[in-house]
């Protein structure tokens, strides 16, 4: 295990996290103005709100094909190419003369985001050994959060001078910089024939547990998505279900908090402040979360994450007024911060040698099912009962994931597999 011992997270920090940081700034600058730019081009309030869904829908549709693309062209080319096309999409949004053009631009940015996010996870999965993997993944998630936090601040003066659509220009610059950084920064860190890297021995020990790396599989064999689903159905039906619930927990929070805030008379500006306070708590916790996962196991983060978020959803209907809603939202923000990088870490733990990118695309697809399902659940329950009942139902669903992951995660803990090789 000499290679694993010599691995330095700091040594790969610039190529691993630099492109993500820059790209995320562009994303953070663009996303808040999507609805506003649609309104400026003549959309009604309802249509403008629908424009916000385009990016998520495009990411969902392209998540599975993204895995095959990354596997075919390699992670370095996929990262640089996705960032470049993202910049082109942002440029199209800057000059969009009508809603159709803007919709195409937003959809293009959503699709390139799927490729970029998958390629960076696959690249880091191949290189981060078990003993620092969670810290690597949580740091990657934290860097993205920081970039998205900075994006609106960079876009604000641009909007003041040149107008709302000019905010996408920040995305143009960010995409170009990320493409250049990925292309030249990852040179010398090319895709390897053995993606297991330093964890080959751990993977060999875990080969009896379906879903982990199997170094005996020829890495050059072409793997289809159907092969991945068939060969790893047990981990997808156990830990994968937990990942789906994690996605629902995260996205559900962004649905119910603003809706509940509006229902109790909190203004839009106060709601933004509530999310800002909660976001500060999230950013502070990403590295401690990874450290806990590496030291004690994934279950010690995954289960508290779901418990805290689920409990917060159950408490939200009891909150009335700015202070109470802000307190509950901050509790959920702490829970979300505890789960920084958990989906990527679990995906990296379960990813096989052959078909790594395809497997991670299926993993992301499960998370996106949860993210897209949560708003639908809230909408359906609210229509049949009330928003308060919807908060409780979603909270119960999220809490149900805690015992589920507590049951299955220890069996797939790579720390145990690594220990068995010693």
C-alpha positions as CSV (number, residue, x, y, z in Angstrom):
1,X,0.0,0.0,0.0
2,X,3.0,2.3,-0.5
3,X,1.2,4.3,-3.3
4,X,-1.7,5.0,-1.0
5,X,0.6,6.1,1.8
6,X,2.4,8.5,-0.5
7,X,-0.8,10.0,-1.9
8,X,-1.2,13.7,-1.1
9,X,-4.6,15.4,-1.4
10,X,-2.8,18.7,-1.4
11,X,-0.6,17.5,-4.3
12,X,-3.6,17.1,-6.7
13,X,-5.6,20.0,-5.3
14,X,-5.1,22.4,-8.2
15,X,-6.0,19.9,-11.0
16,X,-8.7,18.2,-8.9
17,X,-10.5,21.2,-7.6
18,X,-9.4,24.2,-9.7
19,X,-11.6,23.6,-12.7
20,X,-14.6,22.9,-10.5
21,X,-14.1,26.1,-8.5
22,X,-14.0,28.3,-11.6
23,X,-16.9,26.5,-13.4
24,X,-19.1,26.8,-10.3
25,X,-18.6,30.5,-10.2
26,X,-20.2,30.7,-13.6
27,X,-23.1,28.4,-12.5
28,X,-23.7,30.5,-9.4
29,X,-23.8,33.7,-11.6
30,X,-26.2,32.3,-14.1
31,X,-28.8,30.3,-12.1
32,X,-30.3,33.2,-10.1
33,X,-31.1,35.2,-13.3
34,X,-32.7,32.5,-15.4
35,X,-36.2,33.4,-14.5
36,X,-35.5,37.1,-14.6
37,X,-33.9,37.0,-18.0
38,X,-36.9,35.0,-19.3
39,X,-39.2,37.7,-17.9
40,X,-37.2,40.4,-19.7
41,X,-37.7,38.5,-23.0
42,X,-41.5,38.5,-22.5
43,X,-42.3,35.4,-20.5
44,X,-45.1,35.4,-18.0
45,X,-44.4,34.6,-14.4
46,X,-45.5,31.0,-14.9
47,X,-43.4,30.5,-18.0
48,X,-40.4,32.2,-16.3
49,X,-40.7,29.8,-13.4
50,X,-40.7,26.9,-15.9
51,X,-37.4,28.1,-17.3
52,X,-35.8,27.3,-14.0
53,X,-36.7,23.6,-14.6
54,X,-35.0,23.4,-18.0
55,X,-31.5,23.1,-16.5
56,X,-32.5,20.3,-14.1
57,X,-34.5,18.5,-16.8
58,X,-31.6,18.7,-19.3
59,X,-29.2,17.4,-16.6
60,X,-31.6,14.5,-15.8
61,X,-32.0,13.4,-19.4
62,X,-28.3,13.6,-20.2
63,X,-27.0,12.0,-17.0
64,X,-26.9,8.4,-18.3
65,X,-25.4,9.3,-21.8
66,X,-22.8,11.4,-20.0
67,X,-21.3,8.3,-18.5
68,X,-20.8,6.6,-21.9
69,X,-19.3,9.8,-23.3
70,X,-16.8,10.2,-20.5
71,X,-15.8,6.5,-20.8
72,X,-15.3,7.0,-24.6
73,X,-13.3,10.3,-24.7
74,X,-11.6,10.2,-21.3
75,X,-12.0,12.4,-18.3
76,X,-9.6,15.2,-19.2
77,X,-11.2,15.7,-22.7
78,X,-14.7,15.5,-21.2
79,X,-13.9,18.1,-18.6
80,X,-12.3,20.5,-21.0
81,X,-14.9,19.9,-23.7
82,X,-17.9,20.3,-21.4
83,X,-16.5,23.5,-19.9
84,X,-16.0,24.9,-23.4
85,X,-19.5,24.0,-24.6
86,X,-20.9,25.4,-21.4
87,X,-19.1,28.7,-22.2
88,X,-20.8,28.6,-25.7
89,X,-24.2,28.0,-24.1
90,X,-23.6,31.0,-21.7
91,X,-22.6,33.2,-24.7
92,X,-25.8,32.2,-26.5
93,X,-27.8,33.2,-23.4
94,X,-26.0,36.6,-23.3
95,X,-27.2,37.4,-26.8
96,X,-30.5,35.5,-26.8
97,X,-33.1,37.6,-28.7
98,X,-36.1,35.4,-27.7
99,X,-37.3,32.7,-25.3
100,X,-36.6,29.9,-27.6
101,X,-32.9,30.8,-27.9
102,X,-32.6,31.3,-24.1
103,X,-34.3,27.9,-23.5
104,X,-31.8,26.2,-25.8
105,X,-28.9,27.9,-24.1
106,X,-30.1,26.9,-20.6
107,X,-30.7,23.3,-21.7
108,X,-27.2,23.2,-23.2
109,X,-25.7,24.4,-20.0
110,X,-27.6,21.7,-18.1
111,X,-26.3,18.9,-20.4
112,X,-22.7,20.1,-20.2
113,X,-23.0,20.3,-16.4
114,X,-23.9,16.6,-16.3
115,X,-20.7,15.7,-18.3
116,X,-18.5,18.0,-16.3
117,X,-19.7,16.8,-12.9
118,X,-19.4,13.2,-13.9
119,X,-16.0,13.5,-15.4
120,X,-14.5,15.3,-12.4
121,X,-16.0,12.6,-10.0
122,X,-14.7,9.8,-12.2
123,X,-11.2,11.4,-12.4
124,X,-11.0,11.8,-8.6
125,X,-12.4,8.4,-7.9
126,X,-9.6,6.8,-9.9
127,X,-6.9,8.6,-7.9
128,X,-8.1,9.1,-4.3
129,X,-7.4,6.0,-2.1
130,X,-9.8,4.9,0.6
131,X,-8.1,6.6,3.5
132,X,-8.7,10.1,2.1
133,X,-11.5,9.5,-0.4
134,X,-14.3,11.0,1.6
135,X,-12.3,14.1,2.3
136,X,-11.4,14.4,-1.4
137,X,-15.1,14.1,-2.4
138,X,-16.4,16.4,0.3
139,X,-13.8,19.0,-0.6
140,X,-14.9,18.8,-4.2
141,X,-18.4,19.5,-3.1
142,X,-17.3,22.3,-0.8
143,X,-15.4,24.0,-3.5
144,X,-18.5,23.9,-5.7
145,X,-20.5,25.5,-2.9
146,X,-18.0,28.2,-2.5
147,X,-17.9,28.9,-6.3
148,X,-21.7,29.1,-6.4
149,X,-21.6,31.4,-3.4
150,X,-19.2,33.8,-5.1
151,X,-20.9,33.7,-8.5
152,X,-23.8,36.1,-7.7
153,X,-21.5,38.7,-6.2
154,X,-19.4,38.8,-9.4
155,X,-22.6,38.9,-11.5
156,X,-24.2,41.8,-9.6
157,X,-22.0,44.7,-10.9
158,X,-22.1,43.2,-14.4
159,X,-25.9,43.3,-14.3
160,X,-25.9,46.9,-13.0
161,X,-23.8,48.1,-15.9
162,X,-25.0,45.9,-18.8
163,X,-28.3,44.4,-17.8
164,X,-29.7,41.0,-16.6
165,X,-28.6,38.8,-19.5
166,X,-25.0,40.1,-19.1
167,X,-24.8,37.9,-16.0
168,X,-24.3,35.0,-18.3
169,X,-21.0,36.6,-19.4
170,X,-19.5,35.6,-16.1
171,X,-20.4,32.0,-17.1
172,X,-18.6,32.5,-20.5
173,X,-15.4,33.6,-18.8
174,X,-15.7,30.9,-16.1
175,X,-16.3,28.2,-18.7
176,X,-13.4,29.2,-20.8
177,X,-11.1,29.4,-17.8
178,X,-12.3,26.0,-16.5
179,X,-11.7,24.4,-20.0
180,X,-8.1,25.8,-20.1
181,X,-7.4,24.8,-16.6
182,X,-8.7,21.3,-17.1
183,X,-6.9,20.8,-20.4
184,X,-3.5,22.0,-19.2
185,X,-3.9,21.3,-15.4
186,X,-4.7,17.7,-15.9
187,X,-1.8,17.1,-18.3
188,X,0.4,14.6,-16.6
189,X,-2.6,13.3,-14.8
190,X,-4.0,11.4,-17.8
191,X,-6.7,8.7,-17.6
192,X,-5.1,5.5,-16.4
193,X,-5.6,2.0,-17.7
194,X,-6.2,0.8,-14.2
195,X,-8.7,3.2,-12.7
196,X,-8.5,1.4,-9.3
197,X,-5.2,3.2,-8.8
198,X,-4.0,2.8,-5.2
199,X,-7.0,0.9,-4.1
200,X,-6.5,-2.2,-6.3
201,X,-5.7,-4.4,-3.3
202,X,-8.7,-3.1,-1.4
203,X,-10.9,-3.7,-4.4
204,X,-9.6,-7.3,-4.7
205,X,-10.5,-7.9,-1.1
206,X,-14.0,-6.5,-1.7
207,X,-14.6,-8.3,-5.0
208,X,-16.8,-10.7,-3.1
209,X,-19.1,-7.9,-2.2
210,X,-21.0,-7.0,-5.4
211,X,-20.8,-3.4,-6.4
212,X,-17.1,-2.8,-5.4
213,X,-14.2,-2.7,-7.8
214,X,-13.3,-5.9,-9.4
215,X,-9.7,-5.7,-10.7
216,X,-10.1,-9.0,-12.5
217,X,-12.3,-7.3,-15.1
218,X,-10.4,-6.1,-18.1
219,X,-10.5,-2.3,-18.1
220,X,-10.6,-2.1,-21.9
221,X,-13.7,-4.2,-22.2
222,X,-16.6,-2.1,-23.5
223,X,-19.3,-1.9,-20.8
224,X,-22.9,-0.9,-21.5
225,X,-25.3,0.7,-19.1
226,X,-27.4,-2.4,-19.1
227,X,-24.3,-4.4,-18.1
228,X,-23.7,-2.0,-15.2
229,X,-27.3,-2.3,-13.9
230,X,-27.3,-6.1,-14.2
231,X,-23.9,-6.6,-12.7
232,X,-24.4,-4.2,-9.8
233,X,-28.1,-4.5,-9.1
234,X,-27.6,-5.4,-5.5
235,X,-25.7,-2.2,-4.5
236,X,-28.0,-0.1,-6.7
237,X,-31.1,-1.6,-5.0
238,X,-29.7,-1.0,-1.5
239,X,-27.2,1.9,-1.2
240,X,-28.7,3.3,-4.5
241,X,-32.1,3.6,-2.8
242,X,-30.5,5.6,0.0
243,X,-28.8,7.9,-2.6
244,X,-32.2,8.5,-4.1
245,X,-33.6,9.5,-0.7
246,X,-30.5,11.8,-0.1
247,X,-31.3,13.5,-3.4
248,X,-34.9,14.0,-2.3
249,X,-33.8,15.4,1.0
250,X,-31.6,18.0,-0.5
251,X,-33.9,19.2,-3.2
252,X,-37.0,19.0,-1.0
253,X,-35.4,21.5,1.4
254,X,-35.2,24.0,-1.4
255,X,-38.9,23.5,-2.2
256,X,-40.6,23.5,1.1
257,X,-38.6,26.3,2.9
258,X,-39.4,29.1,0.5
259,X,-43.0,28.0,0.1
260,X,-43.5,27.8,3.8
261,X,-41.8,31.1,4.4
262,X,-44.2,32.7,1.9
263,X,-47.2,31.0,3.6
264,X,-46.3,32.6,7.0
265,X,-45.8,36.1,5.5
266,X,-42.0,36.2,5.2
267,X,-40.8,38.4,2.3
268,X,-38.7,37.3,-0.6
269,X,-35.7,39.3,0.6
270,X,-36.0,37.7,4.1
271,X,-36.2,34.3,2.5
272,X,-33.0,34.9,0.6
273,X,-31.4,35.9,3.9
274,X,-32.6,32.7,5.5
275,X,-30.9,30.6,2.8
276,X,-27.8,32.7,3.1
277,X,-27.5,32.0,6.8
278,X,-28.1,28.3,6.2
279,X,-25.6,28.3,3.3
280,X,-22.9,29.7,5.6
281,X,-23.3,26.7,7.9
282,X,-23.0,24.3,5.0
283,X,-19.8,25.8,3.7
284,X,-18.1,25.4,7.1
285,X,-18.9,21.7,7.5
286,X,-17.7,20.2,4.2
287,X,-14.2,19.2,5.3
288,X,-15.2,18.0,8.8
289,X,-17.8,15.8,7.1
290,X,-15.2,14.1,4.9
291,X,-12.9,13.6,7.9
292,X,-15.6,11.9,9.9
293,X,-16.4,9.6,6.9
294,X,-12.7,8.7,6.5
295,X,-12.0,8.1,10.2
296,X,-15.2,6.4,11.4
297,X,-17.1,5.3,8.3
298,X,-19.7,6.6,5.8
299,X,-22.6,5.6,8.0
300,X,-21.7,8.2,10.6
301,X,-22.4,11.0,8.2
302,X,-25.1,9.5,6.0
303,X,-27.5,8.6,8.9
304,X,-27.2,11.9,10.8
305,X,-27.6,13.8,7.5
306,X,-31.0,12.2,6.9
307,X,-32.1,12.4,10.5
308,X,-31.3,16.1,10.8
309,X,-32.9,17.0,7.5
310,X,-35.9,14.8,8.1
311,X,-36.4,16.2,11.6
312,X,-36.1,19.8,10.2
313,X,-38.8,19.0,7.7
314,X,-41.1,17.8,10.4
315,X,-40.4,20.9,12.5
316,X,-41.0,23.4,9.7
317,X,-44.8,23.5,10.0
318,X,-44.4,24.5,13.6
319,X,-42.3,27.5,12.7
320,X,-44.0,30.9,12.3
321,X,-42.1,34.1,11.8
322,X,-38.6,34.9,10.5
323,X,-36.6,33.8,13.5
324,X,-38.3,30.4,13.8
325,X,-38.1,29.6,10.1
326,X,-34.5,30.8,9.9
327,X,-33.6,28.5,12.9
328,X,-35.2,25.4,11.3
329,X,-33.7,26.2,7.9
330,X,-30.2,26.6,9.6
331,X,-30.7,23.2,11.3
332,X,-31.4,21.7,7.8
333,X,-28.4,23.6,6.5
334,X,-26.2,22.0,9.1
335,X,-27.6,18.6,8.1
336,X,-26.9,19.3,4.5
337,X,-23.4,20.4,5.3
338,X,-22.8,17.2,7.2
339,X,-23.6,15.3,4.0
340,X,-21.2,17.2,1.8
341,X,-19.7,14.8,-0.7
342,X,-21.7,11.8,0.6
343,X,-23.3,10.8,-2.8
344,X,-19.9,11.1,-4.6
345,X,-18.1,9.2,-1.9
346,X,-20.6,6.3,-1.9
347,X,-20.4,6.2,-5.7
348,X,-16.6,6.1,-5.6
349,X,-16.8,3.3,-3.0
350,X,-19.0,1.2,-5.2
351,X,-17.6,2.0,-8.6
352,X,-16.0,-0.9,-10.5
353,X,-12.8,-0.7,-12.5
354,X,-14.3,-1.4,-15.8
355,X,-17.2,0.9,-16.6
356,X,-16.5,3.3,-13.8
357,X,-17.9,6.4,-15.7
358,X,-21.0,4.4,-16.7
359,X,-21.6,3.3,-13.2
360,X,-21.2,6.8,-11.8
361,X,-23.7,8.0,-14.3
362,X,-26.3,5.5,-13.1
363,X,-25.4,6.6,-9.5
364,X,-26.0,10.2,-10.4
365,X,-29.2,9.3,-12.2
366,X,-30.6,7.8,-9.0
367,X,-29.8,10.9,-7.1
368,X,-31.5,13.0,-9.8
369,X,-34.6,10.8,-9.5
370,X,-34.8,11.8,-5.9
371,X,-34.1,15.5,-6.6
372,X,-36.8,15.6,-9.2
373,X,-39.2,13.5,-7.3
374,X,-39.2,15.6,-4.1
375,X,-40.9,18.7,-5.8
376,X,-43.5,16.4,-7.4
377,X,-44.3,14.8,-4.0
378,X,-44.6,18.2,-2.3
379,X,-46.9,19.4,-5.1
380,X,-49.1,16.3,-5.0
381,X,-49.5,16.2,-1.2
382,X,-50.1,20.0,-1.1
383,X,-52.8,19.7,-3.7
384,X,-54.5,16.9,-1.8
385,X,-54.0,18.2,1.7
386,X,-51.8,21.2,2.6
387,X,-48.3,22.4,2.5
388,X,-47.8,21.5,6.2
389,X,-48.8,17.9,5.5
390,X,-46.4,17.8,2.6
391,X,-43.6,18.9,4.8
392,X,-44.4,16.1,7.3
393,X,-44.8,13.5,4.5
394,X,-41.4,14.4,3.0
395,X,-39.8,14.4,6.4
396,X,-41.1,10.9,7.1
397,X,-39.8,9.7,3.8
398,X,-36.4,11.2,4.4
399,X,-36.2,9.8,8.0
400,X,-37.0,6.4,6.6
401,X,-33.7,6.5,4.7
402,X,-31.7,6.6,8.0
403,X,-32.4,3.0,9.2
404,X,-32.1,1.8,5.6
405,X,-28.6,3.1,5.2
406,X,-27.7,2.1,8.7
407,X,-28.6,-1.4,7.7
408,X,-26.7,-1.5,4.4
409,X,-23.8,0.9,4.5
410,X,-21.5,-1.1,6.9
411,X,-21.6,-4.1,4.5
412,X,-20.1,-1.8,1.7
413,X,-17.7,0.1,3.8
414,X,-14.3,0.2,1.9
415,X,-12.4,0.9,5.1
416,X,-13.4,-2.7,6.3
417,X,-12.3,-4.1,2.9
418,X,-9.0,-2.3,3.1
419,X,-8.4,-3.6,6.6
420,X,-9.0,-7.1,5.5
421,X,-6.0,-6.8,3.0
422,X,-3.6,-5.9,5.7
